[in-house]
Amino acid sequence: MDIIANINEAATYATVGAVLGVTVYHNIGGGGLAIAGGAYGIGLGTFATGGAVAGLAVYGVKKSVLW
């Protein structure tokens, strides 16, 4: 049952990261990316996805250091 505990822990880190990403989005009011004379809006989903990826990265570092 160790794999279930690992999946639950990884899901928790991803969820917390996504919530933090959404919090950053709401605090700064969105974002944008300017490339070669054009501008592209970065929305809520992108911030949430980035936060989830960052949360999983923190989980990976934790598992590799504190094995």
PDB file of N, CA, C and O in Angstrom:
ATOM      1  N   MET A   1       0.802  -1.194   0.000  1.00  0.00           N
ATOM      2  CA  MET A   1       0.000   0.000   0.000  1.00  0.00           C
ATOM      3  C   MET A   1       0.854   1.272   0.000  1.00  0.00           C
ATOM      4  O   MET A   1       0.329   2.377   0.133  1.00  0.00           O
ATOM      5  N   ASP A   2       2.160   1.111  -0.148  1.00  0.00           N
ATOM      6  CA  ASP A   2       3.046   2.267  -0.169  1.00  0.00           C
ATOM      7  C   ASP A   2       2.791   3.139  -1.392  1.00  0.00           C
ATOM      8  O   ASP A   2       2.925   4.360  -1.325  1.00  0.00           O
ATOM      9  N   ILE A   3       2.423   2.511  -2.515  1.00  0.00           N
ATOM     10  CA  ILE A   3       2.190   3.293  -3.731  1.00  0.00           C
ATOM     11  C   ILE A   3       0.980   4.210  -3.579  1.00  0.00           C
ATOM     12  O   ILE A   3       0.973   5.316  -4.119  1.00  0.00           O
ATOM     13  N   ILE A   4      -0.041   3.763  -2.849  1.00  0.00           N
ATOM     14  CA  ILE A   4      -1.225   4.602  -2.640  1.00  0.00           C
ATOM     15  C   ILE A   4      -0.864   5.815  -1.793  1.00  0.00           C
ATOM     16  O   ILE A   4      -1.340   6.921  -2.052  1.00  0.00           O
ATOM     17  N   ALA A   5      -0.033   5.613  -0.790  1.00  0.00           N
ATOM     18  CA  ALA A   5       0.409   6.739   0.036  1.00  0.00           C
ATOM     19  C   ALA A   5       1.214   7.724  -0.794  1.00  0.00           C
ATOM     20  O   ALA A   5       1.065   8.936  -0.634  1.00  0.00           O
ATOM     21  N   ASN A   6       2.077   7.214  -1.691  1.00  0.00           N
ATOM     22  CA  ASN A   6       2.869   8.093  -2.548  1.00  0.00           C
ATOM     23  C   ASN A   6       1.988   8.877  -3.510  1.00  0.00           C
ATOM     24  O   ASN A   6       2.216  10.066  -3.732  1.00  0.00           O
ATOM     25  N   ILE A   7       0.980   8.217  -4.084  1.00  0.00           N
ATOM     26  CA  ILE A   7       0.082   8.905  -5.015  1.00  0.00           C
ATOM     27  C   ILE A   7      -0.708   9.985  -4.285  1.00  0.00           C
ATOM     28  O   ILE A   7      -0.872  11.093  -4.796  1.00  0.00           O
ATOM     29  N   ASN A   8      -1.191   9.663  -3.101  1.00  0.00           N
ATOM     30  CA  ASN A   8      -1.942  10.658  -2.326  1.00  0.00           C
ATOM     31  C   ASN A   8      -1.071  11.853  -1.957  1.00  0.00           C
ATOM     32  O   ASN A   8      -1.521  12.997  -2.013  1.00  0.00           O
ATOM     33  N   GLU A   9       0.172  11.582  -1.580  1.00  0.00           N
ATOM     34  CA  GLU A   9       1.075  12.674  -1.214  1.00  0.00           C
ATOM     35  C   GLU A   9       1.411  13.534  -2.431  1.00  0.00           C
ATOM     36  O   GLU A   9       1.439  14.761  -2.333  1.00  0.00           O
ATOM     37  N   ALA A  10       1.667  12.899  -3.576  1.00  0.00           N
ATOM     38  CA  ALA A  10       1.958  13.648  -4.800  1.00  0.00           C
ATOM     39  C   ALA A  10       0.755  14.486  -5.222  1.00  0.00           C
ATOM     40  O   ALA A  10       0.912  15.629  -5.651  1.00  0.00           O
ATOM     41  N   ALA A  11      -0.439  13.921  -5.103  1.00  0.00           N
ATOM     42  CA  ALA A  11      -1.647  14.672  -5.451  1.00  0.00           C
ATOM     43  C   ALA A  11      -1.833  15.872  -4.526  1.00  0.00           C
ATOM     44  O   ALA A  11      -2.290  16.929  -4.960  1.00  0.00           O
ATOM     45  N   THR A  12      -1.483  15.709  -3.267  1.00  0.00           N
ATOM     46  CA  THR A  12      -1.580  16.825  -2.323  1.00  0.00           C
ATOM     47  C   THR A  12      -0.630  17.944  -2.713  1.00  0.00           C
ATOM     48  O   THR A  12      -1.016  19.113  -2.701  1.00  0.00           O
ATOM     49  N   TYR A  13       0.608  17.606  -3.060  1.00  0.00           N
ATOM     50  CA  TYR A  13       1.578  18.617  -3.479  1.00  0.00           C
ATOM     51  C   TYR A  13       1.112  19.319  -4.754  1.00  0.00           C
ATOM     52  O   TYR A  13       1.246  20.537  -4.869  1.00  0.00           O
ATOM     53  N   ALA A  14       0.566  18.568  -5.713  1.00  0.00           N
ATOM     54  CA  ALA A  14       0.075  19.167  -6.955  1.00  0.00           C
ATOM     55  C   ALA A  14      -1.105  20.095  -6.683  1.00  0.00           C
ATOM     56  O   ALA A  14      -1.199  21.171  -7.273  1.00  0.00           O
ATOM     57  N   THR A  15      -1.997  19.682  -5.799  1.00  0.00           N
ATOM     58  CA  THR A  15      -3.166  20.503  -5.483  1.00  0.00           C
ATOM     59  C   THR A  15      -2.764  21.794  -4.784  1.00  0.00           C
ATOM     60  O   THR A  15      -3.260  22.869  -5.121  1.00  0.00           O
ATOM     61  N   VAL A  16      -1.872  21.686  -3.818  1.00  0.00           N
ATOM     62  CA  VAL A  16      -1.408  22.889  -3.117  1.00  0.00           C
ATOM     63  C   VAL A  16      -0.699  23.820  -4.096  1.00  0.00           C
ATOM     64  O   VAL A  16      -0.880  25.036  -4.033  1.00  0.00           O
ATOM     65  N   GLY A  17       0.100  23.267  -4.994  1.00  0.00           N
ATOM     66  CA  GLY A  17       0.768  24.090  -6.003  1.00  0.00           C
ATOM     67  C   GLY A  17      -0.221  24.793  -6.920  1.00  0.00           C
ATOM     68  O   GLY A  17      -0.040  25.966  -7.248  1.00  0.00           O
ATOM     69  N   ALA A  18      -1.270  24.081  -7.335  1.00  0.00           N
ATOM     70  CA  ALA A  18      -2.285  24.692  -8.193  1.00  0.00           C
ATOM     71  C   ALA A  18      -3.016  25.816  -7.469  1.00  0.00           C
ATOM     72  O   ALA A  18      -3.280  26.867  -8.054  1.00  0.00           O
ATOM     73  N   VAL A  19      -3.339  25.597  -6.204  1.00  0.00           N
ATOM     74  CA  VAL A  19      -4.011  26.645  -5.419  1.00  0.00           C
ATOM     75  C   VAL A  19      -3.099  27.864  -5.274  1.00  0.00           C
ATOM     76  O   VAL A  19      -3.563  29.000  -5.369  1.00  0.00           O
ATOM     77  N   LEU A  20      -1.820  27.633  -5.048  1.00  0.00           N
ATOM     78  CA  LEU A  20      -0.886  28.757  -4.957  1.00  0.00           C
ATOM     79  C   LEU A  20      -0.761  29.483  -6.292  1.00  0.00           C
ATOM     80  O   LEU A  20      -0.641  30.707  -6.319  1.00  0.00           O
ATOM     81  N   GLY A  21      -0.786  28.747  -7.394  1.00  0.00           N
ATOM     82  CA  GLY A  21      -0.759  29.374  -8.711  1.00  0.00           C
ATOM     83  C   GLY A  21      -1.974  30.255  -8.952  1.00  0.00           C
ATOM     84  O   GLY A  21      -1.849  31.358  -9.484  1.00  0.00           O
ATOM     85  N   VAL A  22      -3.146  29.774  -8.563  1.00  0.00           N
ATOM     86  CA  VAL A  22      -4.372  30.568  -8.695  1.00  0.00           C
ATOM     87  C   VAL A  22      -4.309  31.796  -7.790  1.00  0.00           C
ATOM     88  O   VAL A  22      -4.764  32.875  -8.170  1.00  0.00           O
ATOM     89  N   THR A  23      -3.748  31.633  -6.596  1.00  0.00           N
ATOM     90  CA  THR A  23      -3.608  32.764  -5.677  1.00  0.00           C
ATOM     91  C   THR A  23      -2.708  33.841  -6.271  1.00  0.00           C
ATOM     92  O   THR A  23      -3.013  35.030  -6.179  1.00  0.00           O
ATOM     93  N   VAL A  24      -1.610  33.431  -6.873  1.00  0.00           N
ATOM     94  CA  VAL A  24      -0.717  34.394  -7.526  1.00  0.00           C
ATOM     95  C   VAL A  24      -1.454  35.096  -8.662  1.00  0.00           C
ATOM     96  O   VAL A  24      -1.328  36.311  -8.818  1.00  0.00           O
ATOM     97  N   TYR A  25      -2.216  34.355  -9.453  1.00  0.00           N
ATOM     98  CA  TYR A  25      -2.972  34.946 -10.558  1.00  0.00           C
ATOM     99  C   TYR A  25      -3.919  36.030 -10.049  1.00  0.00           C
ATOM    100  O   TYR A  25      -3.988  37.118 -10.620  1.00  0.00           O
ATOM    101  N   HIS A  26      -4.639  35.734  -8.985  1.00  0.00           N
ATOM    102  CA  HIS A  26      -5.598  36.702  -8.469  1.00  0.00           C
ATOM    103  C   HIS A  26      -4.920  37.891  -7.797  1.00  0.00           C
ATOM    104  O   HIS A  26      -5.469  38.993  -7.800  1.00  0.00           O
ATOM    105  N   ASN A  27      -3.751  37.688  -7.229  1.00  0.00           N
ATOM    106  CA  ASN A  27      -3.048  38.798  -6.585  1.00  0.00           C
ATOM    107  C   ASN A  27      -2.437  39.761  -7.593  1.00  0.00           C
ATOM    108  O   ASN A  27      -2.438  40.970  -7.361  1.00  0.00           O
ATOM    109  N   ILE A  28      -1.913  39.250  -8.711  1.00  0.00           N
ATOM    110  CA  ILE A  28      -1.276  40.136  -9.685  1.00  0.00           C
ATOM    111  C   ILE A  28      -2.216  40.515 -10.822  1.00  0.00           C
ATOM    112  O   ILE A  28      -1.882  41.382 -11.631  1.00  0.00           O
ATOM    113  N   GLY A  29      -3.376  39.889 -10.900  1.00  0.00           N
ATOM    114  CA  GLY A  29      -4.355  40.267 -11.914  1.00  0.00           C
ATOM    115  C   GLY A  29      -4.072  39.718 -13.293  1.00  0.00           C
ATOM    116  O   GLY A  29      -4.430  40.356 -14.283  1.00  0.00           O
ATOM    117  N   GLY A  30      -3.456  38.583 -13.396  1.00  0.00           N
ATOM    118  CA  GLY A  30      -3.181  37.988 -14.704  1.00  0.00           C
ATOM    119  C   GLY A  30      -1.765  38.287 -15.147  1.00  0.00           C
ATOM    120  O   GLY A  30      -0.960  38.837 -14.395  1.00  0.00           O
ATOM    121  N   GLY A  31      -1.481  37.920 -16.367  1.00  0.00           N
ATOM    122  CA  GLY A  31      -0.144  38.137 -16.881  1.00  0.00           C
ATOM    123  C   GLY A  31      -0.170  38.160 -18.391  1.00  0.00           C
ATOM    124  O   GLY A  31      -1.207  37.913 -19.007  1.00  0.00           O
ATOM    125  N   GLY A  32       0.949  38.450 -18.976  1.00  0.00           N
ATOM    126  CA  GLY A  32       1.048  38.493 -20.423  1.00  0.00           C
ATOM    127  C   GLY A  32       2.449  38.157 -20.871  1.00  0.00           C
ATOM    128  O   GLY A  32       3.398  38.183 -20.086  1.00  0.00           O
ATOM    129  N   LEU A  33       2.562  37.842 -22.141  1.00  0.00           N
ATOM    130  CA  LEU A  33       3.843  37.481 -22.725  1.00  0.00           C
ATOM    131  C   LEU A  33       3.980  38.244 -24.033  1.00  0.00           C
ATOM    132  O   LEU A  33       3.156  38.082 -24.933  1.00  0.00           O
ATOM    133  N   ALA A  34       5.002  39.069 -24.146  1.00  0.00           N
ATOM    134  CA  ALA A  34       5.224  39.850 -25.360  1.00  0.00           C
ATOM    135  C   ALA A  34       6.372  39.229 -26.147  1.00  0.00           C
ATOM    136  O   ALA A  34       7.495  39.112 -25.654  1.00  0.00           O
ATOM    137  N   ILE A  35       6.064  38.830 -27.387  1.00  0.00           N
ATOM    138  CA  ILE A  35       7.071  38.198 -28.240  1.00  0.00           C
ATOM    139  C   ILE A  35       6.976  38.803 -29.636  1.00  0.00           C
ATOM    140  O   ILE A  35       5.908  38.793 -30.248  1.00  0.00           O
ATOM    141  N   ALA A  36       8.067  39.318 -30.129  1.00  0.00           N
ATOM    142  CA  ALA A  36       8.200  39.774 -31.516  1.00  0.00           C
ATOM    143  C   ALA A  36       7.032  40.649 -31.966  1.00  0.00           C
ATOM    144  O   ALA A  36       6.420  40.387 -33.002  1.00  0.00           O
ATOM    145  N   GLY A  37       6.732  41.663 -31.208  1.00  0.00           N
ATOM    146  CA  GLY A  37       5.694  42.606 -31.599  1.00  0.00           C
ATOM    147  C   GLY A  37       4.277  42.177 -31.288  1.00  0.00           C
ATOM    148  O   GLY A  37       3.340  42.931 -31.552  1.00  0.00           O
ATOM    149  N   GLY A  38       4.089  40.996 -30.739  1.00  0.00           N
ATOM    150  CA  GLY A  38       2.752  40.526 -30.376  1.00  0.00           C
ATOM    151  C   GLY A  38       2.658  40.322 -28.877  1.00  0.00           C
ATOM    152  O   GLY A  38       3.669  40.148 -28.196  1.00  0.00           O
ATOM    153  N   ALA A  39       1.445  40.345 -28.375  1.00  0.00           N
ATOM    154  CA  ALA A  39       1.235  40.127 -26.944  1.00  0.00           C
ATOM    155  C   ALA A  39       0.191  39.035 -26.755  1.00  0.00           C
ATOM    156  O   ALA A  39      -0.827  39.009 -27.447  1.00  0.00           O
ATOM    157  N   TYR A  40       0.447  38.147 -25.826  1.00  0.00           N
ATOM    158  CA  TYR A  40      -0.444  37.022 -25.559  1.00  0.00           C
ATOM    159  C   TYR A  40      -0.789  37.005 -24.074  1.00  0.00           C
ATOM    160  O   TYR A  40       0.089  37.096 -23.217  1.00  0.00           O
ATOM    161  N   GLY A  41      -2.070  36.888 -23.791  1.00  0.00           N
ATOM    162  CA  GLY A  41      -2.501  36.832 -22.401  1.00  0.00           C
ATOM    163  C   GLY A  41      -2.242  35.462 -21.791  1.00  0.00           C
ATOM    164  O   GLY A  41      -2.406  34.435 -22.450  1.00  0.00           O
ATOM    165  N   ILE A  42      -1.842  35.459 -20.544  1.00  0.00           N
ATOM    166  CA  ILE A  42      -1.648  34.215 -19.806  1.00  0.00           C
ATOM    167  C   ILE A  42      -2.762  34.149 -18.775  1.00  0.00           C
ATOM    168  O   ILE A  42      -2.845  34.996 -17.885  1.00  0.00           O
ATOM    169  N   GLY A  43      -3.608  33.152 -18.894  1.00  0.00           N
ATOM    170  CA  GLY A  43      -4.807  33.089 -18.076  1.00  0.00           C
ATOM    171  C   GLY A  43      -4.664  32.256 -16.817  1.00  0.00           C
ATOM    172  O   GLY A  43      -3.579  31.812 -16.443  1.00  0.00           O
ATOM    173  N   LEU A  44      -5.805  32.066 -16.185  1.00  0.00           N
ATOM    174  CA  LEU A  44      -5.888  31.357 -14.911  1.00  0.00           C
ATOM    175  C   LEU A  44      -5.401  29.915 -15.031  1.00  0.00           C
ATOM    176  O   LEU A  44      -4.694  29.425 -14.150  1.00  0.00           O
ATOM    177  N   GLY A  45      -5.770  29.239 -16.102  1.00  0.00           N
ATOM    178  CA  GLY A  45      -5.373  27.841 -16.283  1.00  0.00           C
ATOM    179  C   GLY A  45      -3.870  27.661 -16.352  1.00  0.00           C
ATOM    180  O   GLY A  45      -3.327  26.687 -15.830  1.00  0.00           O
ATOM    181  N   THR A  46      -3.203  28.599 -16.996  1.00  0.00           N
ATOM    182  CA  THR A  46      -1.746  28.523 -17.104  1.00  0.00           C
ATOM    183  C   THR A  46      -1.083  28.687 -15.747  1.00  0.00           C
ATOM    184  O   THR A  46      -0.126  27.982 -15.427  1.00  0.00           O
ATOM    185  N   PHE A  47      -1.587  29.610 -14.956  1.00  0.00           N
ATOM    186  CA  PHE A  47      -1.034  29.793 -13.611  1.00  0.00           C
ATOM    187  C   PHE A  47      -1.292  28.562 -12.743  1.00  0.00           C
ATOM    188  O   PHE A  47      -0.413  28.138 -11.992  1.00  0.00           O
ATOM    189  N   ALA A  48      -2.487  27.991 -12.843  1.00  0.00           N
ATOM    190  CA  ALA A  48      -2.810  26.800 -12.050  1.00  0.00           C
ATOM    191  C   ALA A  48      -1.942  25.618 -12.473  1.00  0.00           C
ATOM    192  O   ALA A  48      -1.449  24.872 -11.627  1.00  0.00           O
ATOM    193  N   THR A  49      -1.756  25.448 -13.780  1.00  0.00           N
ATOM    194  CA  THR A  49      -0.919  24.353 -14.278  1.00  0.00           C
ATOM    195  C   THR A  49       0.533  24.536 -13.849  1.00  0.00           C
ATOM    196  O   THR A  49       1.183  23.584 -13.418  1.00  0.00           O
ATOM    197  N   GLY A  50       1.031  25.745 -13.967  1.00  0.00           N
ATOM    198  CA  GLY A  50       2.400  26.024 -13.527  1.00  0.00           C
ATOM    199  C   GLY A  50       2.591  25.768 -12.046  1.00  0.00           C
ATOM    200  O   GLY A  50       3.626  25.249 -11.626  1.00  0.00           O
ATOM    201  N   GLY A  51       1.596  26.130 -11.257  1.00  0.00           N
ATOM    202  CA  GLY A  51       1.667  25.865  -9.820  1.00  0.00           C
ATOM    203  C   GLY A  51       1.663  24.383  -9.512  1.00  0.00           C
ATOM    204  O   GLY A  51       2.389  23.928  -8.628  1.00  0.00           O
ATOM    205  N   ALA A  52       0.840  23.616 -10.243  1.00  0.00           N
ATOM    206  CA  ALA A  52       0.800  22.166 -10.029  1.00  0.00           C
ATOM    207  C   ALA A  52       2.134  21.527 -10.399  1.00  0.00           C
ATOM    208  O   ALA A  52       2.615  20.639  -9.695  1.00  0.00           O
ATOM    209  N   VAL A  53       2.734  21.975 -11.500  1.00  0.00           N
ATOM    210  CA  VAL A  53       4.040  21.443 -11.906  1.00  0.00           C
ATOM    211  C   VAL A  53       5.101  21.799 -10.868  1.00  0.00           C
ATOM    212  O   VAL A  53       5.948  20.971 -10.534  1.00  0.00           O
ATOM    213  N   ALA A  54       5.054  23.023 -10.360  1.00  0.00           N
ATOM    214  CA  ALA A  54       6.009  23.417  -9.320  1.00  0.00           C
ATOM    215  C   ALA A  54       5.801  22.594  -8.051  1.00  0.00           C
ATOM    216  O   ALA A  54       6.769  22.211  -7.394  1.00  0.00           O
ATOM    217  N   GLY A  55       4.551  22.322  -7.707  1.00  0.00           N
ATOM    218  CA  GLY A  55       4.268  21.485  -6.542  1.00  0.00           C
ATOM    219  C   GLY A  55       4.813  20.081  -6.704  1.00  0.00           C
ATOM    220  O   GLY A  55       5.364  19.510  -5.762  1.00  0.00           O
ATOM    221  N   LEU A  56       4.662  19.519  -7.900  1.00  0.00           N
ATOM    222  CA  LEU A  56       5.217  18.182  -8.151  1.00  0.00           C
ATOM    223  C   LEU A  56       6.742  18.198  -8.142  1.00  0.00           C
ATOM    224  O   LEU A  56       7.368  17.215  -7.746  1.00  0.00           O
ATOM    225  N   ALA A  57       7.347  19.308  -8.575  1.00  0.00           N
ATOM    226  CA  ALA A  57       8.803  19.426  -8.508  1.00  0.00           C
ATOM    227  C   ALA A  57       9.274  19.442  -7.057  1.00  0.00           C
ATOM    228  O   ALA A  57      10.280  18.818  -6.720  1.00  0.00           O
ATOM    229  N   VAL A  58       8.551  20.151  -6.207  1.00  0.00           N
ATOM    230  CA  VAL A  58       8.893  20.169  -4.776  1.00  0.00           C
ATOM    231  C   VAL A  58       8.753  18.769  -4.195  1.00  0.00           C
ATOM    232  O   VAL A  58       9.589  18.339  -3.401  1.00  0.00           O
ATOM    233  N   TYR A  59       7.703  18.059  -4.585  1.00  0.00           N
ATOM    234  CA  TYR A  59       7.511  16.679  -4.120  1.00  0.00           C
ATOM    235  C   TYR A  59       8.682  15.793  -4.569  1.00  0.00           C
ATOM    236  O   TYR A  59       9.183  14.988  -3.784  1.00  0.00           O
ATOM    237  N   GLY A  60       9.112  15.935  -5.811  1.00  0.00           N
ATOM    238  CA  GLY A  60      10.234  15.143  -6.313  1.00  0.00           C
ATOM    239  C   GLY A  60      11.524  15.423  -5.564  1.00  0.00           C
ATOM    240  O   GLY A  60      12.275  14.501  -5.246  1.00  0.00           O
ATOM    241  N   VAL A  61      11.783  16.690  -5.282  1.00  0.00           N
ATOM    242  CA  VAL A  61      12.983  17.047  -4.516  1.00  0.00           C
ATOM    243  C   VAL A  61      12.894  16.468  -3.110  1.00  0.00           C
ATOM    244  O   VAL A  61      13.875  15.942  -2.584  1.00  0.00           O
ATOM    245  N   LYS A  62      11.719  16.568  -2.506  1.00  0.00           N
ATOM    246  CA  LYS A  62      11.529  16.023  -1.154  1.00  0.00           C
ATOM    247  C   LYS A  62      11.793  14.521  -1.137  1.00  0.00           C
ATOM    248  O   LYS A  62      12.478  14.022  -0.244  1.00  0.00           O
ATOM    249  N   LYS A  63      11.255  13.798  -2.116  1.00  0.00           N
ATOM    250  CA  LYS A  63      11.441  12.345  -2.159  1.00  0.00           C
ATOM    251  C   LYS A  63      12.900  11.967  -2.438  1.00  0.00           C
ATOM    252  O   LYS A  63      13.381  10.956  -1.927  1.00  0.00           O
ATOM    253  N   SER A  64      13.601  12.763  -3.237  1.00  0.00           N
ATOM    254  CA  SER A  64      14.981  12.413  -3.556  1.00  0.00           C
ATOM    255  C   SER A  64      15.933  12.749  -2.411  1.00  0.00           C
ATOM    256  O   SER A  64      16.930  12.053  -2.215  1.00  0.00           O
ATOM    257  N   VAL A  65      15.644  13.796  -1.660  1.00  0.00           N
ATOM    258  CA  VAL A  65      16.530  14.199  -0.571  1.00  0.00           C
ATOM    259  C   VAL A  65      16.213  13.430   0.708  1.00  0.00           C
ATOM    260  O   VAL A  65      17.121  13.012   1.426  1.00  0.00           O
ATOM    261  N   LEU A  66      14.930  13.246   0.990  1.00  0.00           N
ATOM    262  CA  LEU A  66      14.515  12.609   2.244  1.00  0.00           C
ATOM    263  C   LEU A  66      14.049  11.177   2.022  1.00  0.00           C
ATOM    264  O   LEU A  66      13.081  10.744   2.646  1.00  0.00           O
ATOM    265  N   TRP A  67      14.699  10.459   1.173  1.00  0.00           N
ATOM    266  CA  TRP A  67      14.303   9.086   0.832  1.00  0.00           C
ATOM    267  C   TRP A  67      14.197   8.302   2.068  1.00  0.00           C
ATOM    268  O   TRP A  67      13.875   7.114   2.020  1.00  0.00           O
TER     269      TRP A  67
END
